[in-house]
Amino acid sequence: MNAPADPVAFRAYVRRFFDDLPSLLDEPVGASDGDDDPRQVTRARAWRAALYDAGLAGFGYPVEAGGLGDQPELHRIYQEESRGRVPSVEAVFGIGIGMALPVVRDHCAPALQQRFLRPGLRGDEIWCQLYSEPNAGSDLASLATRAERDGDEWVITGQKVWTSGAQHADLAILLARTDPSMPKHRGITMFVLPMGQPGVTVRPLRQMTGVAEFNEVFIDEARVPVDWVVGDLHDGWRMGTALLAHERVATGTNSVMGSRDEQRKTGRNPLPVPQLVRLAQRVGRQDDPVVRQQLALAYSGERIMRWLGERRAHPSIGKLWRTRQGRLAADIAASLQFPGAVGWEADDVEADYWQYHVLNCRGMSLGGGTDEIQRNTLGERVLGLAKEPVLDADVAFSDLLRNPSR
Ligand SMILES: Cc1cc2nc3c(=O)[nH]c(=O)nc-3n(C[C@H](O)[C@H](O)[C@H](O)COP(=O)(O)OP(=O)(O)OC[C@H]3O[C@@H](n4cnc5c(N)ncnc54)[C@H](O)[C@@H]3O)c2cc1C
C-alpha cells in the first residue's frame, strides 16, 4: 500500500495506522512474555509486515531493494507520530533492522542488497549477531572462528556466545578469521550466515532473570555462499566497527521503545518513569519526599536520554546514559517493592515484572560494549587522551598466545 506523499495527509495516515494496529499485538504482562517466548516472534513478524505493507518501513533504504528512499520530511513525521506507539516486539528486529541492514545497505553490492533488505525490513527474516566468543568479548579482535574457502562456499567453524535472539534467527551477521597470518585486527571478514543448517547448533543460556534471551552458538563446518561477504575480504574489522556504531546508537538513543504503559520483559529498555510513579502510588508512597526526589531524578534522566538522542550525541554517551538510567529506575523499583524486591511468589506476575528489570539492568552495561569500553572510546577518540598500550597490533594472529579454542 502506498502512503500519501502530502505531509498533512501522511501524518493523518500514520496516526490512523497506529490507531488501527491489530489487537493481537497487545497482551497483558505474563510469566512467559520474555524474549524467549515464541509468541513474541509471531507478534513481531505480524507487526513488521503490517508496517511494511502500509508503506511505512524502510526510510533511507534504496527503493530498488524494497525501501522508501530518502524522504526526510515524511521520516520526521513518522518518528513524531510513532513515538511511544511502536510495540515493544519491535525489539526482535533490533539486530537486523537496527544494525545489520544499515551495514548491508552501505557496504554490499546491489545484488546482495536486493537479497537481504526487503525481507529484513518486512520482518520475514530475523537476524542475530555472531561476534562475541568465549575468548573474545571486549577484545573482539581476538576472535578465533575461522572461515575457509571451499569452491563456491565458505566453510565456517568456531564457537560464539551471548548471541541474543539466535533461537529465532534466520540469518546471522558473522565475524570470522579468514587469514590468521595477518595481525589480529586484519584478516577478519564479515559474512551473512544462514542459521537453519546442520552445522549450526544453538543452545540457550538461561539468565538470572529466568529468561533465556541469549545463547551459545556452535558452528561446525557451516556453509556460506561465496559471495555472502559484507564489504571486502579481510576488511571485517572495519565492517564490524561500522555495525557497532549502529548498535550503540540503537541502544543509546532509545529508538525502540514500546508504549510506556506496556509491561513487557524485553532486554534493553529502562523501566519507564510513569510505571514507577504508578508503583509508588500502589504502595502508598507517592507523598514520601525521598521517593518524590528519586522519581524526579528518574524523570530528568529519561528526558536527558531523549535529548541526547535528538542532539545525536556520540553513541557512547547515549549508551552510558541509558544504562545509568536503567540502573537508577531498577533501584527505585527495588526500593519501592521492598521486601518483595528480594523474594516473591512464583505466581506473582506483578512482582515478577519488577524483578525482571531489577535483575536485567546490569546486563545493559555489558551488551553492545561494556561501560568501561565506552569510556575508553570517549577518552581516546573524543577527548584525545593517550591510547591504551597495545603490544600485539603487529603480530600475526597465529603467533599470539591464546587459550585453546575449537
Ligand atoms: C544482554 C547482552 C546481550 C548480548 N548480545 C550479544 C549478541 O547478540 N552478540 C554478540 O556477539 N555478543 C553479545 N553480547 C556480548 C557482549 O558484547 C559482551 O558481553 C561484551 O562485549 C563484554 O565482553 P565479555 O563478556 O567477554 O567481557 P570481558 O571483555 O571479558 O570484560 C570483563 C570486564 O573487564 C572489563 N574490561 C575488558 N577490557 C577492558 C579494557 N580494555 N579497559 C577497561 N576495562 C576492560 C570489562 O568492561 C568488563 O567489566 C551480549 C551481552 C549481553 C550482556
The ligand as a Tripos MOL2 file, in Angstrom:
@<TRIPOS>MOLECULE
LIG
   53    58     1     0     0
SMALL
NO_CHARGES

@<TRIPOS>ATOM
      1 C1         22.3350   -8.6500   27.3130 C.3       1 LIG1
      2 C2         23.5230   -8.9670   26.4370 C.ar      1 LIG1
      3 C3         23.3360   -9.2150   25.0920 C.ar      1 LIG1
      4 C4         24.4270   -9.5310   24.2780 C.ar      1 LIG1
      5 N1         24.1770   -9.8170   22.9690 N.ar      1 LIG1
      6 C5         25.2010  -10.1580   22.1620 C.ar      1 LIG1
      7 C6         24.9670  -10.5310   20.7990 C.ar      1 LIG1
      8 O1         23.8170  -10.5750   20.3390 O.2       1 LIG1
      9 N2         26.0030  -10.8770   20.0300 N.ar      1 LIG1
     10 C7         27.2880  -10.8530   20.4990 C.ar      1 LIG1
     11 O2         28.1860  -11.1490   19.7200 O.2       1 LIG1
     12 N3         27.5600  -10.5320   21.7860 N.ar      1 LIG1
     13 C8         26.5480  -10.1820   22.6290 C.ar      1 LIG1
     14 N4         26.7910   -9.8680   23.9510 N.ar      1 LIG1
     15 C9         28.1530   -9.9480   24.4540 C.3       1 LIG1
     16 C10        28.7650   -8.5850   24.7870 C.3       1 LIG1
     17 O3         29.1040   -7.9010   23.6110 O.3       1 LIG1
     18 C11        29.9820   -8.8640   25.6750 C.3       1 LIG1
     19 O4         29.4980   -9.3830   26.8870 O.3       1 LIG1
     20 C12        30.7960   -7.6240   25.9290 C.3       1 LIG1
     21 O5         31.4160   -7.1620   24.7630 O.3       1 LIG1
     22 C13        31.8670   -7.8750   27.0120 C.3       1 LIG1
     23 O6         32.6280   -8.9880   26.7040 O.3       1 LIG1
     24 P1         32.8730  -10.1350   27.7880 P.3       1 LIG1
     25 O7         31.5520  -10.5400   28.3370 O.co2     1 LIG1
     26 O8         33.7250  -11.1790   27.1730 O.co2     1 LIG1
     27 O9         33.6440   -9.4220   28.9900 O.3       1 LIG1
     28 P2         35.2020   -9.0910   29.0290 P.3       1 LIG1
     29 O10        35.6290   -8.4670   27.7540 O.co2     1 LIG1
     30 O11        35.9420  -10.3130   29.4820 O.co2     1 LIG1
     31 O12        35.2510   -7.9840   30.1700 O.3       1 LIG1
     32 C14        35.2730   -8.2970   31.5720 C.3       1 LIG1
     33 C15        35.4050   -6.9900   32.3410 C.3       1 LIG1
     34 O13        36.6650   -6.3570   32.0350 O.3       1 LIG1
     35 C16        36.4610   -5.0290   31.5800 C.3       1 LIG1
     36 N5         37.4390   -4.7160   30.5200 N.ar      1 LIG1
     37 C17        37.7830   -5.5110   29.4740 C.ar      1 LIG1
     38 N6         38.6830   -4.8770   28.6870 N.ar      1 LIG1
     39 C18        38.8840   -3.6550   29.2290 C.ar      1 LIG1
     40 C19        39.6870   -2.5450   28.8740 C.ar      1 LIG1
     41 N7         40.4640   -2.5600   27.7720 N.pl3     1 LIG1
     42 N8         39.6400   -1.4360   29.6630 N.ar      1 LIG1
     43 C20        38.8540   -1.3940   30.7850 C.ar      1 LIG1
     44 N9         38.0630   -2.4300   31.1790 N.ar      1 LIG1
     45 C21        38.0930   -3.5470   30.4160 C.ar      1 LIG1
     46 C22        35.0570   -5.0250   31.0140 C.3       1 LIG1
     47 O14        34.4950   -3.7110   30.9990 O.3       1 LIG1
     48 C23        34.3250   -5.9550   31.9720 C.3       1 LIG1
     49 O15        33.9320   -5.2570   33.1320 O.3       1 LIG1
     50 C24        25.7370   -9.5790   24.8040 C.ar      1 LIG1
     51 C25        25.9250   -9.3290   26.1700 C.ar      1 LIG1
     52 C26        24.8400   -9.0420   26.9860 C.ar      1 LIG1
     53 C27        25.0700   -8.7980   28.4420 C.3       1 LIG1
@<TRIPOS>BOND
     1     1     2 1
     2     2     3 ar
     3     2    52 ar
     4     3     4 ar
     5     4     5 ar
     6     4    50 ar
     7     5     6 ar
     8     6     7 ar
     9     6    13 1
    10     7     8 2
    11     7     9 ar
    12     9    10 ar
    13    10    11 2
    14    10    12 ar
    15    12    13 ar
    16    13    14 ar
    17    14    15 1
    18    14    50 ar
    19    15    16 1
    20    16    17 1
    21    16    18 1
    22    18    19 1
    23    18    20 1
    24    20    21 1
    25    20    22 1
    26    22    23 1
    27    23    24 1
    28    24    25 2
    29    24    26 1
    30    24    27 1
    31    27    28 1
    32    28    29 2
    33    28    30 1
    34    28    31 1
    35    31    32 1
    36    32    33 1
    37    33    34 1
    38    33    48 1
    39    34    35 1
    40    35    36 1
    41    35    46 1
    42    36    37 ar
    43    36    45 ar
    44    37    38 ar
    45    38    39 ar
    46    39    40 ar
    47    39    45 ar
    48    40    41 1
    49    40    42 ar
    50    42    43 ar
    51    43    44 ar
    52    44    45 ar
    53    46    47 1
    54    46    48 1
    55    48    49 1
    56    50    51 ar
    57    51    52 ar
    58    52    53 1
@<TRIPOS>SUBSTRUCTURE
     1 LIG1         1 GROUP 0 **** ****
